[in-house]
Amino acid sequence: MTDTTLTRAPASGIDRRTARAFVDDHIMPHAEAWDQDGTIPEKLLLQLAEAGLWAPFLPAAIGGSEIDMVTLGEIHEEVGRGCSSVRSLLTVHTMVAWAVHRWGTPGQRDRWGPELAAGQTLGAFCLSEPGAGSDTAAITAMAVPTAGGGWVLNGVKKWITGGQRADLFLVFARGPASTIALLVPREAPGVLVTPISDMLGTRASMLAEVLFSEVTLGPDALLGPSGFSSGMVLTGVLDMGRYSVAAGSVGIIQGCLEACSEYARNRTVAGSPLSDLPLIQAKLSDMVTDVRAARLLLAEAGRLKDAGDPATIMATWVAKYFASTAAARHASEAVQVHGANGCGRDYPVARYYRDAKVMEIIEGSNEIQRTTIAAEAHRKWER
């Protein structure tokens, strides 16, 4: 029941249709097992690379497919329909790849761009810290400049999606005057990765705590000019992350709709299909309505990104808030439709339910989103 009216097929051939086929073939059959194992196998990471899905928005000259942001949202929706953990890995990789492409020096783009496009180097985003979360004002990680123009980094980052597997960390730390962004290779001496397991949702997203102890970096580690990153790089990177999470939330709703539609047709109550019951029909009709509304909000944010319109920031906030709250609501209803079967591993709705809760927290909690959206309303319509 996927609505394909918004799909644009880029010249590369990477679009919603091809992404859906990839998800159906390579992700859906294994998502439950990955969720239980708490990891995504290396084989799938390589298949994502072969399909060109790691960073398809990057230029063709460095191995990307130059797809537009609307199409990127559609791809991340389809991946989210299959497995939120896989989509989460794409999210943080997208954030790093986009940041390097947008703010990197020519040398940084040459060094990292082709590998990020090909999925040979996987990126992870490091902002959250123990006790501070993603509050940028409370960052304690410190980057001290060296005499040669480099940096010495110390600090701890937590809840780092893909941290167990990432090759390149985009780390935000306190610099001499303000927050700065640093590109830190995993193999740099002083980087220690500790896996985090047994999470409520996105259990296979390979979360980690990352300790940076006296990590010595060269001048080429700084992404964007000092004193500029907290206001521009961080805002832009977080916007890309919210956009992907919004897309993944749409995918969860779509997944719930498809699972409930199939289950209700085949499950009988007193000799009649569950789908004949008015209350079940009401639940499915609400899913149909909200998935279309969320998809339209996501597409609006994507079109504004493609147009370079700064209004995309608020449009993405709105899309992420609506889609994540709707995903949590409908995942709960999907479990209800499945009854006791919805509480086990034989159907995907229990996983959707747990993953949807995470969508209400990451990349800006729903409480922060509501405050931000309300503040924009006051600003826009104040007299």
ABEGO torsion letter per residue (X at the ends): XBBAAABBBBAAGBBAAAAAAAAAAAAAAAAAAAAAAGBBBAAAAAAAAAAGAABAABBAAAGBAGBBAAAAAAAAAAAAAABAAAAAAAAAAAAAAAAAAAABBAAAAAAAAAAAAAGABBBBBBABBBGAEABAAABABBBBBBAAGBBBBBEBBBGBBGAAABABBBBBBBBAABBBBBBBBAABBGBBBBBBBGBABGAAAGBBBBBBBGBBBBAAABBEBBGAAAAAAAAAAAAAAAAAAAAAAAAAAAAAAAAAAAAAAABBBGGBBAAABAAAAAAAAAAAAAAAAAAAAAAAAAAAAAAGBAAAAAAAAAAAAAAAAAAAAAAAAAAAAAEAAAABAABAAAAAAAAAAAAAABGEBAAAAAAAAAAAAAAAABX
